[in-house]
Amino acid sequence: KLTFIGAAHEVTGSCHYMEVGDKKFCVDIGMEQGQDLFENQEIPVNPSEIDFILLTHAHIDHTGLLPMLFARGFRGQVYATKATVDLSQIMLRDSAHIQESEAEWRNRKALRSGAPLYEPLYTVQDAMNAVALLAPIDYNQTIQLCEGIELRFTDVGHLLGSSCIEVWITEDGVSKKIVFSGDVGNIDQPIIKDPAYTENADYIVMESTYGDRLHEVSVDYAKELAEVITETFHRGGNVVIPAFSVGRTQELLYFLRRIKTENLMKEYQDFEVYIDSPLAVEATGIFHKNVAECFDEEALELVGKGINPIRFDGLKMAITSDESKMINFNEKSKVIISASGMCEAGRIRHHLKHNLWRADSTIVFVGFQVPGTLGHSLLNGVKEVKLFGEQIEVHAKIMNLPGLSGHADKRMLTEWIKAYKTPLKRVFIVHGDDEVCDGFAAYLREELGLDAVAPYS
């Protein structure tokens, strides 16, 4: 029995609940981010009754409610690839820290106004308890979790450690295979491998984030980025890049290293790059730790030559809040990469406060912006924003560099599902905007003759 809980007609909050015989489990347990269009069903049992959880990858919209589930009684194992386990440990801790900080900030205001106090969704302690349940599994290893349930993780090329999960289930002597695509990755991304294809299944639960569009023709991203930075430095401003600490930040470091080593900015060869995110610094360490299992051939070749693909001269890491504050007192033009990628929380908001009003600075978006987030508003031309109680006029140049995407587009998603050689009984389309889910399901029905539906929560 399969129940769709989250990321049904929405992009975030991924969660699917299954019952097989007397076993109950979830595939992903994600937090919703941005606008909440539909009310999600609750998981239909008490968290203490869930036997285990499978994670497709470490992004918070796939893992972020795990500490809350622990706080409500869940004590089962959480299975994921090794890199997902490593990344989830730091990301869930960071998410809990954001929850607690926001609660503290809200409650200071509530005490002054007499409003009711705000409870964080979960605490750092809940996150620490939850990550203790994480159990790593190698890619491409078929394991029996319990009688009637076997699984295998395959690399789906979306993020370090990301996976498609194949689940074989047997009940009353009948066996079926259901595949959860996770987030299918883009091809030719730096550092990580292209998605692997799966060849057989009975049922598929498939994402559709970019199921309505094609990525622009591949460009030389290092060259494009070099042009943006050069133009901004000519004006005397800073380049501020809101980027997810895990995945996108490391890709940017890869391209910035190329800009340096290929001398693409002759006038500013010694420019400085600041990573202002303790999480990004930790995540970069985890990338180094998972070289053998997760890096693609090009990155492995660099490592073999003794070249670190994501390190270079002029790279500076800001870990403490004092180090973060000092970045904005340094008047030299620089590149600042900070989280969060959609500008909803974290240190990026301080850098926006110091740079949005400056006509000489450039804010460069390098990832998908969910409607309802500050990042989405800035990309859509908002003229004024409120940060830390201050109205800030937007005079900086706002740019989108769309060449970087961790998600497969419509063509790649089509290739991924066409790789199945056995007849599919049904395909469930999830993890896309409302109209995209319906549209991609209709496309699969009409063009590929598949029985495809887009369920609601």
Steps between C-alpha positions, in 0.01 A plus 500: 500500500651829387386836639618832357569740786722784368636646174173407328422784257776692682879506472602473865408291806569163337344208689346167394363250752480124442350200675624155403354219710545620858790735411455877475760731348554837331707592198629850582366719778548851361422848620286734290677816384350813343127525430278227644231456234331182622439360844694177533349191660662385823685168493209268592672336800676615814874561427589234760332240272724577198757221462758682287557787257681506164663825383564579133743785580597757763312813390276636775186474284565121513638457855401808702219355716707207629582673834131587546410135439756398764352752745160334444622147570667356187793272590554290185808492276543757223669346192691709245825501302823580687530853360131569578560387860804732527321799348173443691688513829614857437189619315251385764710657774506823301125486437437456874726796576291712259179376667629595846640839389172593330302399809728710721462802270120460478470456875692820574237681296216297656609589854493870411160482331334246731449253213514124570848344499618312191624139531774393259409206277788314667818564695870438436477213751216343297722525190795339682274216616359453150838483323603222741240286317669541158635175351723514187456264206732470198377583150389204286480258794174301523414442864210336678369734767249253637287215373319618185700821443825534304656820371783648298632857468630613158675829423257747346749787458309780673724562803793327668348173625162547330317184402212338326361229730383165364273313741397135448195409707342161557163457667282187507733331251474785245812705417506851349771757446446870563764760411527843662692724262608754762615817324644400163821691430607713207767357267856635471499662843841570652639259761216244520397219264216504247180317604505121468201341329279228647358241262202334665216578738129447551429845644695825498468808720670764286596864553407769247668821626599607147246285319373801305828648370829437330829630637665764287775385269806417705734796539852536633394582853847605619525748212150642567572538870837664426324760280247583774772534767724712273217737409404541869860558611533769228213681672669458839232270645470153651355185345264339750386145422222346711576127475402182675783401734495143374548429130465838338776667704747223408405527130570874513839433659576263211429777245679769700809276514480473119474881470824526699695217337391592145572870562150607388521828699843637414446840669375349824694175517547523878129564580368367831209262549329473839296196598283636778324195635630261766276235343660551156846467654403168666328378184811574293694273737242225442545535122872428550412195711276341233731534200522131401128419513343822369740703281475482120795412275609860437513584872678171578759580232577834671528326837736246341726787390506639853262786413216574741198569270341746747794685659709793369705804607287784634228273642407605852261330741292700748389278787437725802249786493788747552673367188171535315454863609856590397424411137281809464765728657751395233457760225681301230272349233445132569278199436281396795328161495256458786190303600210457482460460126149650498594781746246382756740477795864503596794729435405582140241744633777708663692513171183604315444775756852634429485461121142526366501881526832528310465558125858373453433152649350195328281232660534179298242222539620155400211278608126445489304758704172377647212752465444680831871518589708820515720364220198458272382855581841650418520311171156629411595866538389603850622857565518492879545229763490489877805351672555505876219754542652738241356593162776451240466641148617266225756671275743210450498312171295180548601213272407142439770266366277210397768265370539329839221265590507190715175377342440310177286692249204360306720332237724335762201386709357346183828317432506379859155341480549368145794295633252261668483184294209329679137618469413743780168449678474863611713812539423749778619855427603705805744776603393764248291816502124446483463537121835333426396175673178482296672608179787252527262214586289589193816512285605151617151367423474660156860472375624180666171317556565461873232477769615819676314689772581797723359426847412760761598462866 
